[in-house]
Amino acid sequence: MVKRLSHLENKYKDKKVISIGIVSELTGLTPRQIRYYEERKLIFPDRTKGIRKYSFDDIEKLIDIANKREEGVTTREIRMEMNKSIRNKMLKGQLNGHFRTKT
């Protein structure tokens, strides 16, 4: 029987270990486009000695951003949507925490 490591299941998606060149190959975006989305505050790579490092989660976000841009959505609209999503997740977490302690 294989032991399931549920606490590690999606941790790899958050690890920022992928270079911009690999991200470019995986997404089809140019390094300049990737840096532009960073400048527009849509993704937040780590930097180690000046080298950007991205996660698999960042790659998924970049693909989503590129698809929305092809549909004509502006980077400002994308950022506003992302901020709204983050606020909703935070609120949901706060509500869940509040009701869990009320037992």
Backbone atoms as SQL, in Angstrom:
CREATE TABLE atoms (id INTEGER PRIMARY KEY, chain TEXT, resi INTEGER, resn TEXT, atom TEXT, x REAL, y REAL, z REAL);
INSERT INTO atoms VALUES
  (1, 'A', 1, 'MET', 'N', 0.855, -1.182, 0.000),
  (2, 'A', 1, 'MET', 'CA', 0.000, 0.000, 0.000),
  (3, 'A', 1, 'MET', 'C', 0.897, 1.240, 0.000),
  (4, 'A', 2, 'VAL', 'N', 0.584, 2.182, -0.881),
  (5, 'A', 2, 'VAL', 'CA', 1.369, 3.407, -0.996),
  (6, 'A', 2, 'VAL', 'C', 0.850, 4.434, 0.007),
  (7, 'A', 3, 'LYS', 'N', 1.778, 4.987, 0.764),
  (8, 'A', 3, 'LYS', 'CA', 1.405, 6.014, 1.739),
  (9, 'A', 3, 'LYS', 'C', 1.203, 7.341, 1.006),
  (10, 'A', 4, 'ARG', 'N', 0.093, 7.952, 1.238),
  (11, 'A', 4, 'ARG', 'CA', -0.251, 9.221, 0.582),
  (12, 'A', 4, 'ARG', 'C', 0.260, 10.380, 1.432),
  (13, 'A', 5, 'LEU', 'N', 0.981, 11.290, 0.805),
  (14, 'A', 5, 'LEU', 'CA', 1.523, 12.458, 1.504),
  (15, 'A', 5, 'LEU', 'C', 0.659, 13.673, 1.205),
  (16, 'A', 6, 'SER', 'N', -0.546, 13.681, 1.762),
  (17, 'A', 6, 'SER', 'CA', -1.512, 14.726, 1.438),
  (18, 'A', 6, 'SER', 'C', -1.020, 16.124, 1.818),
  (19, 'A', 7, 'HIS', 'N', -0.199, 16.229, 2.848),
  (20, 'A', 7, 'HIS', 'CA', 0.299, 17.548, 3.245),
  (21, 'A', 7, 'HIS', 'C', 1.296, 18.105, 2.228),
  (22, 'A', 8, 'LEU', 'N', 1.832, 17.249, 1.352),
  (23, 'A', 8, 'LEU', 'CA', 2.779, 17.697, 0.328),
  (24, 'A', 8, 'LEU', 'C', 2.160, 17.726, -1.065),
  (25, 'A', 9, 'GLU', 'N', 0.913, 17.319, -1.176),
  (26, 'A', 9, 'GLU', 'CA', 0.284, 17.085, -2.465),
  (27, 'A', 9, 'GLU', 'C', 0.412, 18.246, -3.451),
  (28, 'A', 10, 'ASN', 'N', 0.127, 19.448, -3.049),
  (29, 'A', 10, 'ASN', 'CA', 0.192, 20.583, -3.962),
  (30, 'A', 10, 'ASN', 'C', 1.296, 21.568, -3.609),
  (31, 'A', 11, 'LYS', 'N', 2.162, 21.222, -2.690),
  (32, 'A', 11, 'LYS', 'CA', 3.240, 22.119, -2.289),
  (33, 'A', 11, 'LYS', 'C', 4.169, 22.447, -3.447),
  (34, 'A', 12, 'TYR', 'N', 4.388, 21.491, -4.330),
  (35, 'A', 12, 'TYR', 'CA', 5.309, 21.721, -5.453),
  (36, 'A', 12, 'TYR', 'C', 4.848, 22.881, -6.325),
  (37, 'A', 13, 'LYS', 'N', 3.547, 23.129, -6.394),
  (38, 'A', 13, 'LYS', 'CA', 3.026, 24.189, -7.258),
  (39, 'A', 13, 'LYS', 'C', 3.454, 25.578, -6.795),
  (40, 'A', 14, 'ASP', 'N', 3.776, 25.705, -5.511),
  (41, 'A', 14, 'ASP', 'CA', 4.155, 27.004, -4.958),
  (42, 'A', 14, 'ASP', 'C', 5.660, 27.239, -4.959),
  (43, 'A', 15, 'LYS', 'N', 6.454, 26.210, -5.175),
  (44, 'A', 15, 'LYS', 'CA', 7.919, 26.333, -5.136),
  (45, 'A', 15, 'LYS', 'C', 8.409, 27.136, -6.328),
  (46, 'A', 16, 'LYS', 'N', 9.131, 28.202, -6.051),
  (47, 'A', 16, 'LYS', 'CA', 9.638, 29.086, -7.099),
  (48, 'A', 16, 'LYS', 'C', 11.044, 28.650, -7.481),
  (49, 'A', 17, 'VAL', 'N', 11.107, 27.772, -8.485),
  (50, 'A', 17, 'VAL', 'CA', 12.386, 27.180, -8.885),
  (51, 'A', 17, 'VAL', 'C', 12.622, 27.200, -10.398),
  (52, 'A', 18, 'ILE', 'N', 11.690, 27.755, -11.157),
  (53, 'A', 18, 'ILE', 'CA', 11.753, 27.668, -12.612),
  (54, 'A', 18, 'ILE', 'C', 12.258, 28.995, -13.190),
  (55, 'A', 19, 'SER', 'N', 13.234, 28.909, -14.096),
  (56, 'A', 19, 'SER', 'CA', 13.804, 30.113, -14.700),
  (57, 'A', 19, 'SER', 'C', 12.867, 30.701, -15.756),
  (58, 'A', 20, 'ILE', 'N', 13.094, 31.972, -16.088),
  (59, 'A', 20, 'ILE', 'CA', 12.255, 32.660, -17.061),
  (60, 'A', 20, 'ILE', 'C', 12.336, 31.996, -18.442),
  (61, 'A', 21, 'GLY', 'N', 13.481, 31.426, -18.792),
  (62, 'A', 21, 'GLY', 'CA', 13.614, 30.735, -20.077),
  (63, 'A', 21, 'GLY', 'C', 12.711, 29.530, -20.181),
  (64, 'A', 22, 'ILE', 'N', 12.656, 28.746, -19.111),
  (65, 'A', 22, 'ILE', 'CA', 11.781, 27.563, -19.082),
  (66, 'A', 22, 'ILE', 'C', 10.318, 28.005, -19.083),
  (67, 'A', 23, 'VAL', 'N', 10.003, 29.046, -18.309),
  (68, 'A', 23, 'VAL', 'CA', 8.631, 29.562, -18.275),
  (69, 'A', 23, 'VAL', 'C', 8.221, 30.013, -19.675),
  (70, 'A', 24, 'SER', 'N', 9.121, 30.674, -20.364),
  (71, 'A', 24, 'SER', 'CA', 8.862, 31.130, -21.728),
  (72, 'A', 24, 'SER', 'C', 8.550, 29.941, -22.647),
  (73, 'A', 25, 'GLU', 'N', 9.337, 28.887, -22.543),
  (74, 'A', 25, 'GLU', 'CA', 9.107, 27.689, -23.358),
  (75, 'A', 25, 'GLU', 'C', 7.767, 27.033, -23.042),
  (76, 'A', 26, 'LEU', 'N', 7.424, 26.974, -21.755),
  (77, 'A', 26, 'LEU', 'CA', 6.191, 26.301, -21.346),
  (78, 'A', 26, 'LEU', 'C', 4.933, 27.096, -21.695),
  (79, 'A', 27, 'THR', 'N', 5.036, 28.424, -21.677),
  (80, 'A', 27, 'THR', 'CA', 3.855, 29.259, -21.887),
  (81, 'A', 27, 'THR', 'C', 3.726, 29.793, -23.307),
  (82, 'A', 28, 'GLY', 'N', 4.840, 29.838, -24.027),
  (83, 'A', 28, 'GLY', 'CA', 4.821, 30.452, -25.353),
  (84, 'A', 28, 'GLY', 'C', 4.953, 31.968, -25.308),
  (85, 'A', 29, 'LEU', 'N', 5.095, 32.519, -24.112),
  (86, 'A', 29, 'LEU', 'CA', 5.298, 33.958, -23.947),
  (87, 'A', 29, 'LEU', 'C', 6.781, 34.278, -24.068),
  (88, 'A', 30, 'THR', 'N', 7.092, 35.471, -24.516),
  (89, 'A', 30, 'THR', 'CA', 8.494, 35.880, -24.557),
  (90, 'A', 30, 'THR', 'C', 8.924, 36.309, -23.161),
  (91, 'A', 31, 'PRO', 'N', 10.218, 36.262, -22.864),
  (92, 'A', 31, 'PRO', 'CA', 10.680, 36.768, -21.572),
  (93, 'A', 31, 'PRO', 'C', 10.241, 38.220, -21.333),
  (94, 'A', 32, 'ARG', 'N', 10.203, 39.017, -22.392),
  (95, 'A', 32, 'ARG', 'CA', 9.763, 40.412, -22.258),
  (96, 'A', 32, 'ARG', 'C', 8.300, 40.483, -21.824),
  (97, 'A', 33, 'GLN', 'N', 7.444, 39.639, -22.387),
  (98, 'A', 33, 'GLN', 'CA', 6.039, 39.616, -21.975),
  (99, 'A', 33, 'GLN', 'C', 5.911, 39.211, -20.511),
  (100, 'A', 34, 'ILE', 'N', 6.686, 38.235, -20.114),
  (101, 'A', 34, 'ILE', 'CA', 6.646, 37.761, -18.721),
  (102, 'A', 34, 'ILE', 'C', 7.069, 38.878, -17.778),
  (103, 'A', 35, 'ARG', 'N', 8.152, 39.580, -18.119),
  (104, 'A', 35, 'ARG', 'CA', 8.603, 40.709, -17.291),
  (105, 'A', 35, 'ARG', 'C', 7.564, 41.826, -17.260),
  (106, 'A', 36, 'TYR', 'N', 6.895, 42.043, -18.389),
  (107, 'A', 36, 'TYR', 'CA', 5.842, 43.063, -18.450),
  (108, 'A', 36, 'TYR', 'C', 4.715, 42.731, -17.473),
  (109, 'A', 37, 'TYR', 'N', 4.287, 41.469, -17.435),
  (110, 'A', 37, 'TYR', 'CA', 3.225, 41.080, -16.503),
  (111, 'A', 37, 'TYR', 'C', 3.684, 41.232, -15.054),
  (112, 'A', 38, 'GLU', 'N', 4.971, 41.056, -14.816),
  (113, 'A', 38, 'GLU', 'CA', 5.511, 41.322, -13.485),
  (114, 'A', 38, 'GLU', 'C', 5.440, 42.815, -13.180),
  (115, 'A', 39, 'GLU', 'N', 5.836, 43.649, -14.142),
  (116, 'A', 39, 'GLU', 'CA', 5.775, 45.106, -13.963),
  (117, 'A', 39, 'GLU', 'C', 4.354, 45.575, -13.676),
  (118, 'A', 40, 'ARG', 'N', 3.375, 44.911, -14.278),
  (119, 'A', 40, 'ARG', 'CA', 1.962, 45.268, -14.102),
  (120, 'A', 40, 'ARG', 'C', 1.379, 44.659, -12.829),
  (121, 'A', 41, 'LYS', 'N', 2.224, 44.010, -12.015),
  (122, 'A', 41, 'LYS', 'CA', 1.820, 43.426, -10.721),
  (123, 'A', 41, 'LYS', 'C', 0.800, 42.305, -10.876),
  (124, 'A', 42, 'LEU', 'N', 1.014, 41.468, -11.911),
  (125, 'A', 42, 'LEU', 'CA', 0.134, 40.318, -12.119),
  (126, 'A', 42, 'LEU', 'C', 0.772, 39.023, -11.648),
  (127, 'A', 43, 'ILE', 'N', 2.094, 38.982, -11.610),
  (128, 'A', 43, 'ILE', 'CA', 2.823, 37.838, -11.065),
  (129, 'A', 43, 'ILE', 'C', 3.977, 38.365, -10.226),
  (130, 'A', 44, 'PHE', 'N', 4.443, 37.530, -9.315),
  (131, 'A', 44, 'PHE', 'CA', 5.465, 37.961, -8.365),
  (132, 'A', 44, 'PHE', 'C', 6.540, 36.884, -8.198),
  (133, 'A', 45, 'PRO', 'N', 7.489, 36.848, -9.135),
  (134, 'A', 45, 'PRO', 'CA', 8.547, 35.839, -9.010),
  (135, 'A', 45, 'PRO', 'C', 9.492, 36.174, -7.863),
  (136, 'A', 46, 'ASP', 'N', 10.141, 35.151, -7.344),
  (137, 'A', 46, 'ASP', 'CA', 11.221, 35.373, -6.385),
  (138, 'A', 46, 'ASP', 'C', 12.458, 35.769, -7.175),
  (139, 'A', 47, 'ARG', 'N', 13.385, 36.422, -6.502),
  (140, 'A', 47, 'ARG', 'CA', 14.663, 36.753, -7.136),
  (141, 'A', 47, 'ARG', 'C', 15.788, 36.244, -6.246),
  (142, 'A', 48, 'THR', 'N', 16.689, 35.501, -6.863),
  (143, 'A', 48, 'THR', 'CA', 17.876, 35.003, -6.186),
  (144, 'A', 48, 'THR', 'C', 19.074, 35.472, -6.985),
  (145, 'A', 49, 'LYS', 'N', 19.865, 36.340, -6.379),
  (146, 'A', 49, 'LYS', 'CA', 21.033, 36.916, -7.072),
  (147, 'A', 49, 'LYS', 'C', 20.633, 37.528, -8.406),
  (148, 'A', 50, 'GLY', 'N', 19.487, 38.198, -8.419),
  (149, 'A', 50, 'GLY', 'CA', 19.019, 38.877, -9.618),
  (150, 'A', 50, 'GLY', 'C', 18.321, 38.004, -10.630),
  (151, 'A', 51, 'ILE', 'N', 18.220, 36.712, -10.369),
  (152, 'A', 51, 'ILE', 'CA', 17.589, 35.780, -11.308),
  (153, 'A', 51, 'ILE', 'C', 16.145, 35.517, -10.860),
  (154, 'A', 52, 'ARG', 'N', 15.223, 35.734, -11.776),
  (155, 'A', 52, 'ARG', 'CA', 13.814, 35.481, -11.464),
  (156, 'A', 52, 'ARG', 'C', 13.553, 33.979, -11.419),
  (157, 'A', 53, 'LYS', 'N', 12.761, 33.580, -10.433),
  (158, 'A', 53, 'LYS', 'CA', 12.349, 32.181, -10.295),
  (159, 'A', 53, 'LYS', 'C', 10.828, 32.138, -10.164),
  (160, 'A', 54, 'TYR', 'N', 10.220, 31.249, -10.925),
  (161, 'A', 54, 'TYR', 'CA', 8.772, 31.138, -10.981),
  (162, 'A', 54, 'TYR', 'C', 8.323, 29.763, -10.490),
  (163, 'A', 55, 'SER', 'N', 7.048, 29.683, -10.117),
  (164, 'A', 55, 'SER', 'CA', 6.459, 28.416, -9.676),
  (165, 'A', 55, 'SER', 'C', 5.528, 27.883, -10.763),
  (166, 'A', 56, 'PHE', 'N', 5.078, 26.637, -10.596),
  (167, 'A', 56, 'PHE', 'CA', 4.082, 26.083, -11.508),
  (168, 'A', 56, 'PHE', 'C', 2.780, 26.874, -11.403),
  (169, 'A', 57, 'ASP', 'N', 2.483, 27.378, -10.212),
  (170, 'A', 57, 'ASP', 'CA', 1.306, 28.220, -10.035),
  (171, 'A', 57, 'ASP', 'C', 1.442, 29.506, -10.860),
  (172, 'A', 58, 'ASP', 'N', 2.646, 30.095, -10.883),
  (173, 'A', 58, 'ASP', 'CA', 2.892, 31.284, -11.709),
  (174, 'A', 58, 'ASP', 'C', 2.664, 30.975, -13.186),
  (175, 'A', 59, 'ILE', 'N', 3.110, 29.795, -13.626),
  (176, 'A', 59, 'ILE', 'CA', 2.938, 29.394, -15.025),
  (177, 'A', 59, 'ILE', 'C', 1.455, 29.307, -15.363),
  (178, 'A', 60, 'GLU', 'N', 0.665, 28.717, -14.472),
  (179, 'A', 60, 'GLU', 'CA', -0.778, 28.637, -14.711),
  (180, 'A', 60, 'GLU', 'C', -1.389, 30.035, -14.788),
  (181, 'A', 61, 'LYS', 'N', -0.945, 30.938, -13.903),
  (182, 'A', 61, 'LYS', 'CA', -1.446, 32.318, -13.935),
  (183, 'A', 61, 'LYS', 'C', -1.077, 33.003, -15.244),
  (184, 'A', 62, 'LEU', 'N', 0.169, 32.809, -15.694),
  (185, 'A', 62, 'LEU', 'CA', 0.610, 33.434, -16.943),
  (186, 'A', 62, 'LEU', 'C', -0.208, 32.948, -18.139),
  (187, 'A', 63, 'ILE', 'N', -0.514, 31.665, -18.182),
  (188, 'A', 63, 'ILE', 'CA', -1.335, 31.130, -19.266),
  (189, 'A', 63, 'ILE', 'C', -2.730, 31.751, -19.219),
  (190, 'A', 64, 'ASP', 'N', -3.284, 31.865, -18.016),
  (191, 'A', 64, 'ASP', 'CA', -4.596, 32.487, -17.849),
  (192, 'A', 64, 'ASP', 'C', -4.556, 33.958, -18.280),
  (193, 'A', 65, 'ILE', 'N', -3.509, 34.673, -17.878),
  (194, 'A', 65, 'ILE', 'CA', -3.348, 36.079, -18.257),
  (195, 'A', 65, 'ILE', 'C', -3.262, 36.211, -19.776),
  (196, 'A', 66, 'ALA', 'N', -2.446, 35.374, -20.404),
  (197, 'A', 66, 'ALA', 'CA', -2.280, 35.428, -21.866),
  (198, 'A', 66, 'ALA', 'C', -3.608, 35.165, -22.578),
  (199, 'A', 67, 'ASN', 'N', -4.371, 34.211, -22.089),
  (200, 'A', 67, 'ASN', 'CA', -5.681, 33.918, -22.691),
  (201, 'A', 67, 'ASN', 'C', -6.617, 35.110, -22.562),
  (202, 'A', 68, 'LYS', 'N', -6.632, 35.730, -21.404),
  (203, 'A', 68, 'LYS', 'CA', -7.491, 36.902, -21.194),
  (204, 'A', 68, 'LYS', 'C', -7.049, 38.066, -22.071),
  (205, 'A', 69, 'ARG', 'N', -5.746, 38.249, -22.217),
  (206, 'A', 69, 'ARG', 'CA', -5.233, 39.328, -23.075),
  (207, 'A', 69, 'ARG', 'C', -5.662, 39.087, -24.522),
  (208, 'A', 70, 'GLU', 'N', -5.637, 37.837, -24.973),
  (209, 'A', 70, 'GLU', 'CA', -6.085, 37.515, -26.331),
  (210, 'A', 70, 'GLU', 'C', -7.562, 37.827, -26.526),
  (211, 'A', 71, 'GLU', 'N', -8.322, 37.755, -25.434),
  (212, 'A', 71, 'GLU', 'CA', -9.755, 38.067, -25.482),
  (213, 'A', 71, 'GLU', 'C', -10.001, 39.568, -25.393),
  (214, 'A', 72, 'GLY', 'N', -8.930, 40.346, -25.194),
  (215, 'A', 72, 'GLY', 'CA', -9.064, 41.796, -25.147),
  (216, 'A', 72, 'GLY', 'C', -9.165, 42.394, -23.760),
  (217, 'A', 73, 'VAL', 'N', -8.991, 41.590, -22.741),
  (218, 'A', 73, 'VAL', 'CA', -9.048, 42.088, -21.363),
  (219, 'A', 73, 'VAL', 'C', -7.744, 42.830, -21.064),
  (220, 'A', 74, 'THR', 'N', -7.847, 44.007, -20.457),
  (221, 'A', 74, 'THR', 'CA', -6.652, 44.790, -20.140),
  (222, 'A', 74, 'THR', 'C', -5.953, 44.232, -18.903),
  (223, 'A', 75, 'THR', 'N', -4.678, 44.562, -18.760),
  (224, 'A', 75, 'THR', 'CA', -3.947, 44.102, -17.575),
  (225, 'A', 75, 'THR', 'C', -4.548, 44.713, -16.308),
  (226, 'A', 76, 'ARG', 'N', -5.047, 45.921, -16.421),
  (227, 'A', 76, 'ARG', 'CA', -5.690, 46.566, -15.256),
  (228, 'A', 76, 'ARG', 'C', -6.920, 45.764, -14.817),
  (229, 'A', 77, 'GLU', 'N', -7.735, 45.348, -15.781),
  (230, 'A', 77, 'GLU', 'CA', -8.931, 44.560, -15.469),
  (231, 'A', 77, 'GLU', 'C', -8.550, 43.208, -14.877),
  (232, 'A', 78, 'ILE', 'N', -7.496, 42.609, -15.412),
  (233, 'A', 78, 'ILE', 'CA', -7.029, 41.319, -14.885),
  (234, 'A', 78, 'ILE', 'C', -6.575, 41.479, -13.441),
  (235, 'A', 79, 'ARG', 'N', -5.807, 42.529, -13.169),
  (236, 'A', 79, 'ARG', 'CA', -5.316, 42.774, -11.800),
  (237, 'A', 79, 'ARG', 'C', -6.484, 43.005, -10.850),
  (238, 'A', 80, 'MET', 'N', -7.471, 43.775, -11.283),
  (239, 'A', 80, 'MET', 'CA', -8.642, 44.028, -10.429),
  (240, 'A', 80, 'MET', 'C', -9.377, 42.724, -10.121),
  (241, 'A', 81, 'GLU', 'N', -9.508, 41.856, -11.117),
  (242, 'A', 81, 'GLU', 'CA', -10.159, 40.555, -10.923),
  (243, 'A', 81, 'GLU', 'C', -9.359, 39.689, -9.944),
  (244, 'A', 82, 'MET', 'N', -8.027, 39.699, -10.103),
  (245, 'A', 82, 'MET', 'CA', -7.171, 38.912, -9.212),
  (246, 'A', 82, 'MET', 'C', -7.280, 39.424, -7.771),
  (247, 'A', 83, 'ASN', 'N', -7.273, 40.745, -7.600),
  (248, 'A', 83, 'ASN', 'CA', -7.391, 41.326, -6.263),
  (249, 'A', 83, 'ASN', 'C', -8.726, 40.974, -5.627),
  (250, 'A', 84, 'LYS', 'N', -9.781, 40.989, -6.430),
  (251, 'A', 84, 'LYS', 'CA', -11.111, 40.628, -5.933),
  (252, 'A', 84, 'LYS', 'C', -11.125, 39.174, -5.478),
  (253, 'A', 85, 'SER', 'N', -10.505, 38.310, -6.268),
  (254, 'A', 85, 'SER', 'CA', -10.439, 36.888, -5.934),
  (255, 'A', 85, 'SER', 'C', -9.678, 36.666, -4.624),
  (256, 'A', 86, 'ILE', 'N', -8.565, 37.376, -4.460),
  (257, 'A', 86, 'ILE', 'CA', -7.768, 37.259, -3.229),
  (258, 'A', 86, 'ILE', 'C', -8.585, 37.725, -2.028),
  (259, 'A', 87, 'ARG', 'N', -9.273, 38.858, -2.172),
  (260, 'A', 87, 'ARG', 'CA', -10.108, 39.369, -1.068),
  (261, 'A', 87, 'ARG', 'C', -11.196, 38.366, -0.704),
  (262, 'A', 88, 'ASN', 'N', -11.829, 37.760, -1.727),
  (263, 'A', 88, 'ASN', 'CA', -12.890, 36.781, -1.466),
  (264, 'A', 88, 'ASN', 'C', -12.352, 35.557, -0.731),
  (265, 'A', 89, 'LYS', 'N', -11.163, 35.079, -1.113),
  (266, 'A', 89, 'LYS', 'CA', -10.553, 33.931, -0.430),
  (267, 'A', 89, 'LYS', 'C', -10.229, 34.272, 1.016),
  (268, 'A', 90, 'MET', 'N', -9.734, 35.491, 1.238),
  (269, 'A', 90, 'MET', 'CA', -9.407, 35.908, 2.609),
  (270, 'A', 90, 'MET', 'C', -10.668, 35.988, 3.457),
  (271, 'A', 91, 'LEU', 'N', -11.714, 36.576, 2.899),
  (272, 'A', 91, 'LEU', 'CA', -12.979, 36.694, 3.618),
  (273, 'A', 91, 'LEU', 'C', -13.551, 35.323, 3.935),
  (274, 'A', 92, 'LYS', 'N', -13.504, 34.431, 2.955),
  (275, 'A', 92, 'LYS', 'CA', -13.992, 33.070, 3.155),
  (276, 'A', 92, 'LYS', 'C', -13.218, 32.382, 4.280),
  (277, 'A', 93, 'GLY', 'N', -11.900, 32.546, 4.293),
  (278, 'A', 93, 'GLY', 'CA', -11.072, 31.963, 5.347),
  (279, 'A', 93, 'GLY', 'C', -11.403, 32.532, 6.717),
  (280, 'A', 94, 'GLN', 'N', -11.639, 33.844, 6.766),
  (281, 'A', 94, 'GLN', 'CA', -11.997, 34.472, 8.039),
  (282, 'A', 94, 'GLN', 'C', -13.341, 33.965, 8.537),
  (283, 'A', 95, 'LEU', 'N', -14.305, 33.838, 7.629),
  (284, 'A', 95, 'LEU', 'CA', -15.622, 33.332, 8.024),
  (285, 'A', 95, 'LEU', 'C', -15.533, 31.882, 8.483),
  (286, 'A', 96, 'ASN', 'N', -14.780, 31.061, 7.755),
  (287, 'A', 96, 'ASN', 'CA', -14.610, 29.659, 8.158),
  (288, 'A', 96, 'ASN', 'C', -13.966, 29.572, 9.530),
  (289, 'A', 97, 'GLY', 'N', -12.959, 30.382, 9.763),
  (290, 'A', 97, 'GLY', 'CA', -12.290, 30.389, 11.057),
  (291, 'A', 97, 'GLY', 'C', -13.217, 30.838, 12.169),
  (292, 'A', 98, 'HIS', 'N', -14.042, 31.814, 11.884),
  (293, 'A', 98, 'HIS', 'CA', -14.984, 32.320, 12.881),
  (294, 'A', 98, 'HIS', 'C', -15.993, 31.250, 13.288),
  (295, 'A', 99, 'PHE', 'N', -16.539, 30.564, 12.317),
  (296, 'A', 99, 'PHE', 'CA', -17.563, 29.576, 12.623),
  (297, 'A', 99, 'PHE', 'C', -17.002, 28.277, 13.186),
  (298, 'A', 100, 'ARG', 'N', -15.740, 27.982, 12.875),
  (299, 'A', 100, 'ARG', 'CA', -15.115, 26.794, 13.474),
  (300, 'A', 100, 'ARG', 'C', -14.911, 26.972, 14.967),
  (301, 'A', 101, 'THR', 'N', -14.626, 28.173, 15.413),
  (302, 'A', 101, 'THR', 'CA', -14.384, 28.400, 16.833),
  (303, 'A', 101, 'THR', 'C', -15.668, 28.548, 17.620),
  (304, 'A', 102, 'LYS', 'N', -16.814, 28.593, 16.944),
  (305, 'A', 102, 'LYS', 'CA', -18.108, 28.775, 17.608),
  (306, 'A', 102, 'LYS', 'C', -18.793, 27.472, 17.935),
  (307, 'A', 103, 'THR', 'N', -18.078, 26.371, 18.056),
  (308, 'A', 103, 'THR', 'CA', -18.744, 25.084, 18.324),
  (309, 'A', 103, 'THR', 'C', -18.928, 24.825, 19.784);
